[in-house]
Amino acid sequence: MSSTHCPPTDNMYALVDCNTFYASCEAVFNPAIRKAPVVVLSNNDGCIIARNAKAKALNIPDMVPFFQVESLVRKNNVHVFSSNYELYGDISAKVMRLMEPFGTAMEVYSIDEAFLHLPVCDYQDHGAKIKKLLWQQIRMPVCVGIAPSKTLAKLANHAAKKMQRLNGVCVLDEKHKWEWLLARITTDKIWGVGKRICQRLHHLGIHNALQLAQANPKYMRRHFSVVLERTIRELNGEACLDLELEPSPRKEIICTRSFSYKITELHELQQAVSLYADRACEKLRRQNGLSATLWVYLESFDKKVSYFRPQRIIKLPFLTNDTRQIARAAADALAQIYRPGLRYKKCGVGLLDVRTRKYEQKDFFNPQQTEKAHKLMQIMDKANQRYGKHTIKLLNSGIQKKWMMKRDYMSPRYTTRWQDIPQVRCS
């Protein structure tokens, strides 16, 4: 360890990260699988996207097609689940609500991790309390990394996962502590340092995080970017990245899925784009946005044409977030690029040139979305939020959607579907 010491800082961040989140969610309401190997599959049960520790110990690889390792999975009695996004999203929301009081501010970074700005306290004890509460209340295992910057908190969390003696909580509150860790972390493990930057750093003789932290930040800014300069300062305990308390509005919103089987009929494809337009518009309204441009595409792998991916970009008649207007335009665009006789495996809808409604310019001489349409969309969103997704939907998105993505290993939606609510019987 370095002999350099500095006084503990009172500006500390915690990164709380759920362990193997999707697999852990499956075990919340199914205690029988907590000590068994578990894997979770991607859309259409295509690839393995999550494994718990038991599954990793069996050398089951990540991000590989399921059919390639299915025999290995069956041989070792691994529990297999399709992605249950409804369950994962609801458990994530509960995790975030429970951890929020532990900080003075919180940034939800992803579905399974969040940054907290911590009050002055016993940081080791504080991290242990977060970990204990989330296990007691939800049965969600987490690791906590605490440090004076977000980049160091990321690395502390990495150490908390890898080093058993830390018991899931790593606190880097003094310089000699984080320098000891940085000397043992390769540059590819640093948050925001990609593969290409790593290769360039290796040419400069920088192979670990401590060597990068000791580099001249001004020189690195000139030869790389201001982002890398900030990373260097963060590795030295200087907080350069503030918490993002509100997610930044998206400039583009894309919604796309693969089908459970290859579609040939136009009406089924139009059902799909109508549904995807509905989802995209809901996200658009959530950020109080309007879109000026629509993008629609199809994708086909067919013996006749090998690979076929037509697309169309349409300028909408006015800025809008009206699901009816956008779904109608998407269906019309699809009809123009559709080629009969081909088998389509995927389609998608994109809302481009997204703008904030607050800054919409009123125009007497051009059409605009009516206030009546805005109110109708608000009513639709409130009903769907209160009574469940797609309680109110467009009829042209279909009733029985056989083409919807395949989820043959789906677990019950314990918290979002009345029929799936767990029942306890006392003998």
C-alpha positions as CSV (number, residue, x, y, z in Angstrom):
1,M,0.0,0.0,0.0
2,S,1.0,3.6,-0.5
3,S,2.1,5.4,2.6
4,T,0.3,8.6,1.5
5,H,-2.6,9.5,3.9
6,C,-5.2,12.2,3.7
7,P,-8.1,13.0,6.1
8,P,-11.4,11.3,5.3
9,T,-13.7,13.4,3.1
10,D,-17.2,14.4,4.0
11,N,-18.3,14.3,0.3
12,M,-18.9,10.6,-0.3
13,Y,-20.9,8.6,-2.8
14,A,-22.2,5.1,-2.6
15,L,-22.9,2.8,-5.5
16,V,-25.5,0.1,-4.6
17,D,-25.6,-2.7,-7.1
18,C,-27.8,-5.7,-7.0
19,N,-26.0,-9.0,-7.5
20,T,-27.0,-11.0,-10.7
21,F,-30.2,-8.9,-10.6
22,Y,-32.5,-10.9,-13.0
23,A,-31.6,-14.2,-11.5
24,S,-32.0,-12.8,-7.9
25,C,-35.4,-11.5,-8.8
26,E,-36.5,-15.0,-9.8
27,A,-35.4,-16.3,-6.4
28,V,-37.3,-13.6,-4.4
29,F,-40.7,-15.5,-4.5
30,N,-39.1,-18.9,-5.1
31,P,-36.8,-19.6,-2.2
32,A,-36.2,-23.2,-3.4
33,I,-33.9,-22.0,-6.1
34,R,-31.7,-19.6,-4.0
35,K,-29.0,-22.2,-3.6
36,A,-29.4,-23.7,-7.1
37,P,-27.9,-22.7,-10.4
38,V,-30.2,-20.2,-12.3
39,V,-30.0,-18.6,-15.8
40,V,-32.2,-16.1,-17.4
41,L,-32.8,-15.9,-21.2
42,S,-33.1,-12.9,-23.5
43,N,-36.0,-12.0,-25.8
44,N,-37.5,-15.0,-27.6
45,D,-35.4,-17.2,-25.2
46,G,-32.5,-16.6,-27.5
47,C,-29.3,-16.1,-25.4
48,I,-28.3,-16.4,-21.7
49,I,-28.1,-12.9,-20.3
50,A,-27.9,-13.5,-16.6
51,R,-26.4,-16.2,-14.4
52,N,-26.2,-16.5,-10.6
53,A,-23.0,-17.6,-8.9
54,K,-23.9,-21.3,-8.9
55,A,-24.4,-21.2,-12.7
56,K,-21.1,-19.3,-13.2
57,A,-19.4,-22.0,-11.1
58,L,-20.6,-24.6,-13.7
59,N,-18.8,-22.6,-16.4
60,I,-22.0,-21.8,-18.2
61,P,-21.0,-19.0,-20.5
62,D,-22.8,-15.6,-20.8
63,M,-24.3,-14.0,-23.9
64,V,-24.3,-17.3,-25.9
65,P,-27.3,-18.8,-27.8
66,F,-29.2,-21.0,-25.4
67,F,-29.4,-24.0,-27.8
68,Q,-25.6,-24.2,-27.8
69,V,-25.4,-24.9,-24.1
70,E,-28.9,-26.5,-23.5
71,S,-27.4,-29.9,-23.0
72,L,-25.0,-28.6,-20.3
73,V,-27.8,-26.7,-18.6
74,R,-30.1,-29.8,-18.5
75,K,-27.2,-32.1,-17.4
76,N,-26.6,-29.9,-14.3
77,N,-30.3,-29.3,-13.4
78,V,-30.0,-25.6,-14.0
79,H,-33.2,-23.6,-13.5
80,V,-34.1,-21.7,-16.7
81,F,-36.3,-18.6,-16.9
82,S,-37.5,-16.3,-19.7
83,S,-37.0,-12.6,-19.1
84,N,-39.9,-11.5,-16.8
85,Y,-39.5,-7.7,-17.3
86,E,-42.7,-6.9,-15.5
87,L,-41.4,-8.6,-12.3
88,Y,-37.9,-7.2,-12.6
89,G,-39.2,-3.6,-13.1
90,D,-41.4,-3.8,-10.1
91,I,-38.8,-5.2,-7.8
92,S,-36.3,-2.6,-9.0
93,A,-38.7,0.2,-8.1
94,K,-39.1,-1.3,-4.6
95,V,-35.3,-1.5,-4.2
96,M,-34.9,2.1,-5.2
97,R,-37.6,3.3,-2.8
98,L,-36.0,1.4,0.1
99,M,-32.5,2.7,-0.4
100,E,-33.4,6.4,-1.2
101,P,-33.6,7.5,2.5
102,F,-30.0,6.4,3.1
103,G,-28.7,9.3,1.0
104,T,-29.2,13.0,0.7
105,A,-29.7,12.5,-3.1
106,M,-30.0,9.5,-5.4
107,E,-29.4,8.8,-9.1
108,V,-31.0,5.7,-10.5
109,Y,-28.3,4.6,-12.8
110,S,-29.9,1.5,-14.2
111,I,-32.5,-1.1,-13.4
112,D,-30.2,-2.7,-10.8
113,E,-27.9,0.0,-9.5
114,A,-28.1,3.5,-8.1
115,F,-25.7,6.2,-6.8
116,L,-26.3,7.8,-3.4
117,H,-24.8,11.0,-2.0
118,L,-24.2,10.1,1.6
119,P,-24.4,12.2,4.8
120,V,-21.4,12.3,7.1
121,C,-21.6,9.0,9.0
122,D,-19.8,5.8,9.8
123,Y,-19.6,4.7,6.1
124,Q,-18.8,1.1,6.8
125,D,-21.8,0.7,9.1
126,H,-24.0,2.7,6.7
127,G,-23.2,0.4,3.8
128,A,-23.9,-2.7,5.9
129,K,-27.3,-1.2,6.9
130,I,-28.3,-0.7,3.3
131,K,-27.2,-4.3,2.4
132,K,-29.1,-5.7,5.5
133,L,-32.3,-3.8,4.8
134,L,-32.6,-4.8,1.2
135,W,-32.1,-8.5,2.1
136,Q,-34.6,-8.3,5.0
137,Q,-37.3,-6.5,3.1
138,I,-36.9,-7.9,-0.4
139,R,-34.4,-10.7,-0.3
140,M,-32.3,-8.9,-2.8
141,P,-28.5,-9.4,-2.4
142,V,-26.5,-6.3,-3.1
143,C,-22.9,-5.0,-2.9
144,V,-22.1,-1.4,-1.8
145,G,-19.0,0.6,-2.9
146,I,-18.4,3.9,-1.1
147,A,-15.8,6.5,-2.2
148,P,-15.4,10.3,-2.7
149,S,-16.2,10.1,-6.4
150,K,-18.6,8.1,-8.6
151,T,-15.7,6.5,-10.6
152,L,-14.0,5.3,-7.4
153,A,-17.4,4.2,-6.0
154,K,-17.8,2.0,-9.1
155,L,-14.4,0.4,-8.5
156,A,-15.2,0.0,-4.8
157,N,-18.3,-1.8,-5.7
158,H,-16.3,-4.1,-8.0
159,A,-14.0,-4.9,-5.1
160,A,-16.9,-5.6,-2.8
161,K,-18.2,-8.2,-5.3
162,K,-14.8,-9.9,-5.9
163,M,-13.2,-9.8,-2.4
164,Q,-15.2,-12.1,0.1
165,R,-13.4,-10.6,3.2
166,L,-15.2,-7.3,2.6
167,N,-18.6,-8.9,3.2
168,G,-20.2,-6.9,0.3
169,V,-19.2,-3.4,1.5
170,C,-16.0,-1.6,0.4
171,V,-15.2,1.9,1.7
172,L,-12.4,3.9,0.1
173,D,-12.4,6.9,2.4
174,E,-8.6,7.5,2.4
175,K,-6.1,7.9,-0.4
176,H,-3.9,5.0,0.6
177,K,-6.9,2.7,0.4
178,W,-8.0,3.6,-3.1
179,E,-4.4,3.6,-4.4
180,W,-3.9,0.1,-3.1
181,L,-7.0,-1.0,-5.0
182,L,-6.2,1.0,-8.2
183,A,-2.8,-0.8,-8.4
184,R,-4.7,-4.0,-8.7
185,I,-7.3,-2.9,-11.3
186,T,-6.6,-3.0,-15.0
187,T,-7.6,-0.1,-17.2
188,D,-10.4,-2.0,-18.9
189,K,-12.3,-2.2,-15.6
190,I,-12.4,1.6,-15.2
191,W,-15.9,3.1,-15.7
192,G,-15.9,4.9,-19.1
193,V,-12.6,3.6,-20.4
194,G,-13.4,1.5,-23.5
195,K,-11.3,-1.0,-25.5
196,R,-9.8,1.4,-28.0
197,I,-8.7,3.9,-25.2
198,C,-7.2,0.9,-23.3
199,Q,-5.1,0.0,-26.3
200,R,-3.9,3.6,-26.7
201,L,-3.1,3.7,-23.0
202,H,-1.1,0.5,-23.2
203,H,1.1,2.2,-25.8
204,L,1.9,4.9,-23.2
205,G,2.8,2.2,-20.7
206,I,-0.4,2.7,-18.7
207,H,-1.8,-0.8,-17.8
208,N,-3.6,-0.3,-14.4
209,A,-5.8,2.3,-12.8
210,L,-3.1,3.7,-10.5
211,Q,-0.8,4.4,-13.5
212,L,-3.7,6.3,-15.1
213,A,-4.5,8.2,-11.9
214,Q,-0.8,9.3,-11.8
215,A,-0.8,10.5,-15.4
216,N,-0.8,14.3,-16.2
217,P,-4.5,15.2,-16.7
218,K,-3.8,18.2,-19.0
219,Y,-1.6,16.0,-21.2
220,M,-4.3,13.3,-21.3
221,R,-6.9,15.9,-22.2
222,R,-4.9,17.1,-25.2
223,H,-4.2,13.7,-26.5
224,F,-7.5,11.9,-25.6
225,S,-10.5,14.0,-24.3
226,V,-11.9,16.0,-21.5
227,V,-13.8,12.9,-20.4
228,L,-10.5,11.0,-19.7
229,E,-9.2,14.1,-17.8
230,R,-12.3,13.9,-15.6
231,T,-11.8,10.2,-15.1
232,I,-8.2,10.8,-13.9
233,R,-9.4,13.5,-11.5
234,E,-12.1,11.2,-10.2
235,L,-9.5,8.4,-9.6
236,N,-7.7,10.9,-7.4
237,G,-10.8,11.5,-5.2
238,E,-12.0,14.7,-6.9
239,A,-15.7,14.5,-7.7
240,C,-16.2,15.8,-11.2
241,L,-19.4,13.9,-12.0
242,D,-22.6,15.2,-10.3
243,L,-25.6,13.0,-9.6
244,E,-28.1,13.0,-12.4
245,L,-31.3,13.4,-10.3
246,E,-33.5,13.5,-13.4
247,P,-32.9,11.3,-16.5
248,S,-31.9,13.4,-19.5
249,P,-34.7,13.6,-22.1
250,R,-34.0,11.3,-25.1
251,K,-33.4,12.8,-28.5
252,E,-34.6,9.6,-30.1
253,I,-37.0,6.8,-28.9
254,I,-36.7,3.4,-30.6
255,C,-39.0,0.5,-30.0
256,T,-38.2,-2.8,-31.7
257,R,-38.6,-6.6,-31.0
258,S,-38.1,-9.9,-32.8
259,F,-41.1,-12.1,-33.5
260,S,-41.7,-15.5,-32.0
261,Y,-41.9,-16.8,-35.6
262,K,-41.3,-15.4,-39.0
263,I,-44.3,-13.3,-40.3
264,T,-45.4,-13.2,-43.9
265,E,-48.8,-11.4,-43.6
266,L,-49.0,-7.6,-43.8
267,H,-51.8,-7.2,-41.2
268,E,-49.7,-9.0,-38.6
269,L,-46.7,-6.7,-39.3
270,Q,-49.1,-3.7,-39.0
271,Q,-50.3,-5.0,-35.6
272,A,-46.7,-5.1,-34.4
273,V,-45.8,-1.6,-35.6
274,S,-49.0,-0.3,-34.0
275,L,-48.0,-1.8,-30.7
276,Y,-44.4,-0.5,-30.9
277,A,-45.7,2.9,-31.8
278,D,-47.9,2.8,-28.7
279,R,-45.0,1.9,-26.5
280,A,-42.8,4.6,-28.0
281,C,-45.5,7.3,-27.6
282,E,-45.9,6.4,-24.0
283,K,-42.2,6.9,-23.4
284,L,-42.4,10.2,-25.4
285,R,-45.2,11.5,-23.2
286,R,-43.4,10.5,-20.1
287,Q,-40.7,13.0,-20.8
288,N,-43.3,15.6,-22.0
289,G,-42.0,15.3,-25.5
290,L,-43.2,15.7,-29.1
291,S,-41.8,14.1,-32.2
292,A,-41.4,15.6,-35.7
293,T,-40.1,12.5,-37.6
294,L,-41.0,8.8,-37.7
295,W,-38.8,5.9,-38.7
296,V,-40.1,2.5,-39.6
297,Y,-38.1,-0.6,-40.7
298,L,-38.5,-4.3,-41.4
299,E,-36.0,-7.0,-41.3
300,S,-36.0,-10.4,-43.1
301,F,-33.7,-13.3,-43.5
302,D,-35.1,-15.2,-46.4
303,K,-33.7,-17.7,-49.0
304,K,-35.1,-15.5,-51.8
305,V,-33.2,-12.3,-50.8
306,S,-30.8,-13.5,-48.1
307,Y,-30.9,-10.2,-46.0
308,F,-33.6,-7.6,-46.6
309,R,-33.9,-4.5,-44.4
310,P,-36.1,-1.8,-45.9
311,Q,-36.8,1.4,-44.0
312,R,-38.7,4.6,-44.4
313,I,-38.4,8.0,-42.7
314,I,-41.5,10.2,-42.6
315,K,-41.9,13.8,-41.7
316,L,-45.0,14.0,-39.5
317,P,-47.5,16.8,-40.5
318,F,-46.9,18.5,-37.1
319,L,-45.2,17.9,-33.7
320,T,-47.1,15.2,-31.9
321,N,-47.2,12.6,-29.2
322,D,-50.7,11.3,-30.2
323,T,-50.5,7.5,-30.4
324,R,-53.3,7.4,-33.0
325,Q,-51.6,9.8,-35.4
326,I,-48.2,8.1,-35.1
327,A,-49.5,4.5,-35.3
328,R,-51.5,5.3,-38.4
329,A,-48.5,6.9,-40.1
330,A,-46.3,3.8,-39.1
331,A,-48.9,1.4,-40.6
332,D,-49.0,3.4,-43.8
333,A,-45.2,3.5,-44.0
334,L,-45.0,-0.2,-43.4
335,A,-47.4,-1.0,-46.3
336,Q,-45.0,1.0,-48.6
337,I,-41.9,-1.0,-47.7
338,Y,-43.6,-4.4,-47.3
339,R,-42.7,-7.0,-50.0
340,P,-45.1,-10.0,-50.3
341,G,-43.8,-13.5,-50.1
342,L,-40.9,-12.8,-47.7
343,R,-40.7,-14.0,-44.1
344,Y,-40.0,-11.2,-41.7
345,K,-38.3,-11.7,-38.3
346,K,-38.3,-8.2,-36.9
347,C,-39.7,-4.7,-37.2
348,G,-39.3,-1.4,-35.4
349,V,-40.5,2.1,-34.9
350,G,-38.4,5.2,-34.0
351,L,-39.5,8.6,-33.0
352,L,-36.8,11.0,-34.2
353,D,-36.2,14.7,-33.7
354,V,-37.8,14.7,-30.2
355,R,-38.4,18.0,-28.7
356,T,-39.8,19.2,-25.3
357,R,-43.4,20.3,-25.4
358,K,-42.5,23.2,-23.1
359,Y,-40.6,24.9,-25.9
360,E,-43.1,24.2,-28.7
361,Q,-43.6,27.2,-30.9
362,K,-47.2,28.0,-31.6
363,D,-48.1,28.8,-35.2
364,F,-51.4,30.2,-36.5
365,F,-50.8,29.1,-40.1
366,N,-49.8,25.4,-39.6
367,P,-51.7,22.5,-38.1
368,Q,-50.9,21.5,-34.5
369,Q,-51.9,18.7,-32.1
370,T,-55.1,19.8,-30.4
371,E,-55.5,20.3,-26.7
372,K,-58.3,17.7,-26.9
373,A,-55.8,15.1,-28.2
374,H,-53.3,16.0,-25.4
375,K,-56.0,15.4,-22.8
376,L,-57.1,12.1,-24.4
377,M,-53.5,10.9,-24.2
378,Q,-53.2,11.9,-20.5
379,I,-56.4,9.9,-19.7
380,M,-55.1,6.9,-21.6
381,D,-51.8,7.0,-19.8
382,K,-53.4,7.4,-16.3
383,A,-55.7,4.5,-17.0
384,N,-52.9,2.2,-18.1
385,Q,-50.8,3.2,-15.2
386,R,-53.6,2.6,-12.7
387,Y,-55.2,-0.6,-14.1
388,G,-52.3,-2.2,-16.0
389,K,-50.4,-1.9,-19.2
390,H,-52.6,-1.9,-22.4
391,T,-55.9,-1.5,-20.4
392,I,-56.6,1.0,-23.1
393,K,-55.0,0.4,-26.4
394,L,-55.5,0.7,-30.2
395,L,-57.6,-2.0,-31.7
396,N,-55.3,-2.3,-34.7
397,S,-52.5,-3.6,-32.5
398,G,-54.4,-6.9,-32.4
399,I,-56.3,-9.0,-29.8
400,Q,-54.4,-12.4,-29.9
401,K,-50.8,-11.6,-30.8
402,K,-49.3,-15.0,-31.7
403,W,-46.3,-13.2,-33.1
404,M,-45.3,-11.7,-29.7
405,M,-41.9,-12.7,-28.4
406,K,-41.5,-16.3,-27.1
407,R,-41.2,-16.8,-23.4
408,D,-41.6,-20.5,-22.8
409,Y,-39.9,-20.4,-19.4
410,M,-41.8,-17.5,-18.0
411,S,-42.2,-17.3,-14.2
412,P,-45.4,-15.8,-12.7
413,R,-45.7,-12.0,-12.5
414,Y,-46.0,-12.1,-8.8
415,T,-46.4,-8.4,-8.2
416,T,-48.2,-7.1,-11.3
417,R,-50.8,-9.7,-12.2
418,W,-53.8,-10.6,-10.0
419,Q,-53.8,-14.2,-11.1
420,D,-50.1,-14.6,-10.1
421,I,-50.2,-13.2,-6.6
422,P,-48.5,-15.7,-4.3
423,Q,-50.8,-17.6,-2.0
424,V,-49.9,-18.8,1.5
425,R,-51.8,-21.6,3.1
426,C,-51.4,-22.4,6.8
427,S,-52.0,-26.0,7.9
